[in-house]
Amino acid sequence: MRHKSIIEPFRVKMVEPINMTTETERRAYLKKAHHNLFMLHSKEVIIDLLTDSGTSAMSANQWAGIMKGDESYAGATSWDKMYAEINDLTGLNYILPTHQGRAAERILYSHLGGTGKIFISNTHFDTTRANIEFSGAEAIDIPIEQANNPANLHPFKGNMDIERLEHIITKNGAANIGAVILTLTNNSGGGQPVSLQNAREVSEICKKHQVLFVLDCCRIAENAYFIKHREEGVEDKTYREIAQEVFTLCDGAIMSAKKDAIVNMGGFLALKDEELANACTNLLIITEGYTTYGGLSGRDMEAITVGLQEVFRADYLHYRIRSTTYLGEKLQEMGVPVLLPIGGHAVYIDARAFYPLIPVNEYPGQVLACELYLKGGIRSCEIGSVMFGKYDENHQLISSAMDLVRLAIPRRVYTQSHIDYVIETFSFLMDDRNKHNGFKIDYEPELLRHFTCRFSEAKPT
């Protein structure tokens, strides 16, 4: 007999109080934050679904590891453990620790990039694109066609378009390609997984043209779950074995350990080529730290080592994916336009469909994120034209392919009652979907504008 109920495969040992704000208080907080949820203080938030990066709860074994952290500047035993764990998982011999994933991105892509270089991805995420463009290079996204249709049920909407990949490399010349980056799961594309077959095809094309193939593997365990349950030929493999097979296809990998290593800080860059690793090591020492700590404390490395083991446990991954699916299915039943299939780390709402009367250039995703906060104190993240939109020569918005709102679920933090509260909040939003104005941007920086830009109503009442 199998139970239908999904329970958390852990017991709670420690709790953190939540400040239960009122809607009146939240309206004042949001105005002070210029309608940018990144600028809110955490004490002003009831349920924080802004990101799953660095916001997860560590296990008793991870906390025990922290007490054993070796804080030696060079050659710490904590580094030996972290190196052995990453080497076993990835099969890559040259491993550089960094304080988080974007530091690894900066090191690798600043070395490979520069004016005239092109980087190709299924979809670059915000910091990846920023590090590439900051070097003077160009970042090109080539997801499969089905990825831009929120209602399409393709099981691997995170896949890269193989024909377009071949065309871009041939057209521009392999020497001008900085790297091909496969992000799995594809965060900007709705947390959608990449198939093992697609990863193989990308690898074959890169090998044929002698182009560097890099995995952005921060959610590699969640992606392995989808491969096992949606792709033929891997049913008898464990989740870790599937991940290890994916790593055999690449030349290097970047990981923000703040996701699938279930820690609050950390990351790494792993490479196959010694010459490239040596060049990146020099940049690591200049900007992050010595080669055996790279901006991390020994206790961080201990926690990462344990987290990379725990994340592949079958009971954990089943709970993780099914609890996310529970939220998505309940919202869909309510009539909320959810991006399908539901991803692993987050539920994505199609803001254009939710607010069909708000023009794209008035940022419907930002409106939805703000209303979700006002009605329930829930902080989410716009993944759309605020984050990825650009301007033409007349300063008119070139919108992103989709305007989504991401409800990213921290690992092992919230219970089902918290998720039910989120669902109930959406029922309030459904009642007045056609009564809201859009936003205009009053201030924005040149790069990564969504972190610090300021909004006001496009048509103030």
Secondary structure in CASP SS format (residue, H / E / C, confidence):
PFRMAT SS
TARGET T0000
AUTHOR 0000-0000-0000
METHOD secondary structure of the structure
MODEL  1
M C 1.00
R C 1.00
H C 1.00
K C 1.00
S C 1.00
I C 1.00
I C 1.00
E C 1.00
P C 1.00
F C 1.00
R C 1.00
V C 1.00
K C 1.00
M C 1.00
V C 1.00
E C 1.00
P C 1.00
I C 1.00
N C 1.00
M C 1.00
T C 1.00
T C 1.00
E H 1.00
T H 1.00
E H 1.00
R H 1.00
R H 1.00
A H 1.00
Y H 1.00
L H 1.00
K H 1.00
K H 1.00
A C 1.00
H C 1.00
H C 1.00
N C 1.00
L H 1.00
F H 1.00
M H 1.00
L C 1.00
H C 1.00
S H 1.00
K H 1.00
E H 1.00
V C 1.00
I C 1.00
I E 1.00
D E 1.00
L C 1.00
L C 1.00
T C 1.00
D C 1.00
S C 1.00
G C 1.00
T C 1.00
S C 1.00
A C 1.00
M C 1.00
S C 1.00
A H 1.00
N H 1.00
Q H 1.00
W H 1.00
A H 1.00
G H 1.00
I H 1.00
M H 1.00
K C 1.00
G C 1.00
D C 1.00
E C 1.00
S C 1.00
Y C 1.00
A C 1.00
G C 1.00
A C 1.00
T H 1.00
S H 1.00
W H 1.00
D H 1.00
K H 1.00
M H 1.00
Y H 1.00
A H 1.00
E H 1.00
I H 1.00
N H 1.00
D H 1.00
L H 1.00
T H 1.00
G C 1.00
L C 1.00
N C 1.00
Y E 1.00
I E 1.00
L E 1.00
P E 1.00
T E 1.00
H C 1.00
Q C 1.00
G H 1.00
R H 1.00
A H 1.00
A H 1.00
E H 1.00
R H 1.00
I H 1.00
L H 1.00
Y H 1.00
S H 1.00
H H 1.00
L H 1.00
G C 1.00
G C 1.00
T C 1.00
G C 1.00
K C 1.00
I E 1.00
F E 1.00
I E 1.00
S E 1.00
N C 1.00
T C 1.00
H C 1.00
F C 1.00
D H 1.00
T H 1.00
T H 1.00
R H 1.00
A H 1.00
N H 1.00
I H 1.00
E H 1.00
F H 1.00
S C 1.00
G C 1.00
A C 1.00
E E 1.00
A E 1.00
I E 1.00
D E 1.00
I C 1.00
P E 1.00
I C 1.00
E H 1.00
Q H 1.00
A H 1.00
N H 1.00
N C 1.00
P C 1.00
A C 1.00
N C 1.00
L C 1.00
H C 1.00
P C 1.00
F C 1.00
K C 1.00
G C 1.00
N C 1.00
M E 1.00
D C 1.00
I H 1.00
E H 1.00
R H 1.00
L H 1.00
E H 1.00
H H 1.00
I H 1.00
I H 1.00
T H 1.00
K H 1.00
N H 1.00
G C 1.00
A H 1.00
A H 1.00
N H 1.00
I E 1.00
G E 1.00
A E 1.00
V E 1.00
I E 1.00
L E 1.00
T E 1.00
L C 1.00
T C 1.00
N E 1.00
N C 1.00
S C 1.00
G C 1.00
G C 1.00
G C 1.00
Q E 1.00
P C 1.00
V C 1.00
S C 1.00
L H 1.00
Q H 1.00
N H 1.00
A H 1.00
R H 1.00
E H 1.00
V H 1.00
S H 1.00
E H 1.00
I H 1.00
C H 1.00
K H 1.00
K H 1.00
H H 1.00
Q C 1.00
V C 1.00
L C 1.00
F E 1.00
V E 1.00
L E 1.00
D E 1.00
C C 1.00
C C 1.00
R C 1.00
I H 1.00
A H 1.00
E H 1.00
N H 1.00
A H 1.00
Y H 1.00
F H 1.00
I H 1.00
K H 1.00
H H 1.00
R H 1.00
E C 1.00
E C 1.00
G C 1.00
V C 1.00
E C 1.00
D C 1.00
K C 1.00
T C 1.00
Y H 1.00
R H 1.00
E H 1.00
I H 1.00
A H 1.00
Q H 1.00
E H 1.00
V H 1.00
F H 1.00
T C 1.00
L C 1.00
C C 1.00
D C 1.00
G E 1.00
A E 1.00
I E 1.00
M E 1.00
S E 1.00
A C 1.00
K C 1.00
K C 1.00
D C 1.00
A C 1.00
I C 1.00
V C 1.00
N C 1.00
M C 1.00
G C 1.00
G E 1.00
F E 1.00
L E 1.00
A E 1.00
L E 1.00
K C 1.00
D C 1.00
E H 1.00
E H 1.00
L H 1.00
A H 1.00
N H 1.00
A H 1.00
C H 1.00
T H 1.00
N H 1.00
L H 1.00
L H 1.00
I H 1.00
I H 1.00
T H 1.00
E C 1.00
G C 1.00
Y C 1.00
T C 1.00
T C 1.00
Y C 1.00
G C 1.00
G C 1.00
L C 1.00
S C 1.00
G H 1.00
R H 1.00
D H 1.00
M H 1.00
E H 1.00
A H 1.00
I H 1.00
T H 1.00
V H 1.00
G H 1.00
L H 1.00
Q H 1.00
E H 1.00
V C 1.00
F C 1.00
R C 1.00
A H 1.00
D H 1.00
Y H 1.00
L H 1.00
H H 1.00
Y H 1.00
R H 1.00
I H 1.00
R H 1.00
S H 1.00
T H 1.00
T H 1.00
Y H 1.00
L H 1.00
G H 1.00
E H 1.00
K H 1.00
L H 1.00
Q H 1.00
E H 1.00
M H 1.00
G C 1.00
V C 1.00
P C 1.00
V E 1.00
L C 1.00
L C 1.00
P C 1.00
I C 1.00
G C 1.00
G C 1.00
H C 1.00
A E 1.00
V E 1.00
Y E 1.00
I E 1.00
D E 1.00
A H 1.00
R H 1.00
A H 1.00
F H 1.00
Y C 1.00
P C 1.00
L C 1.00
I C 1.00
P C 1.00
V H 1.00
N H 1.00
E H 1.00
Y C 1.00
P H 1.00
G H 1.00
Q H 1.00
V H 1.00
L H 1.00
A H 1.00
C H 1.00
E H 1.00
L H 1.00
Y H 1.00
L H 1.00
K H 1.00
G H 1.00
G C 1.00
I E 1.00
R E 1.00
S C 1.00
C E 1.00
E E 1.00
I E 1.00
G C 1.00
S H 1.00
V H 1.00
M H 1.00
F H 1.00
G C 1.00
K E 1.00
Y E 1.00
D C 1.00
E C 1.00
N C 1.00
H C 1.00
Q C 1.00
L E 1.00
I E 1.00
S C 1.00
S C 1.00
A C 1.00
M C 1.00
D C 1.00
L E 1.00
V E 1.00
R E 1.00
L E 1.00
A E 1.00
I C 1.00
P C 1.00
R C 1.00
R C 1.00
V C 1.00
Y C 1.00
T C 1.00
Q H 1.00
S H 1.00
H H 1.00
I H 1.00
D H 1.00
Y H 1.00
V H 1.00
I H 1.00
E H 1.00
T H 1.00
F H 1.00
S H 1.00
F H 1.00
L H 1.00
M H 1.00
D C 1.00
D C 1.00
R C 1.00
N C 1.00
K C 1.00
H C 1.00
N C 1.00
G C 1.00
F E 1.00
K E 1.00
I E 1.00
D E 1.00
Y E 1.00
E C 1.00
P C 1.00
E C 1.00
L C 1.00
L C 1.00
R H 1.00
H H 1.00
F H 1.00
T C 1.00
C C 1.00
R E 1.00
F E 1.00
S E 1.00
E E 1.00
A C 1.00
K C 1.00
P C 1.00
T C 1.00
END
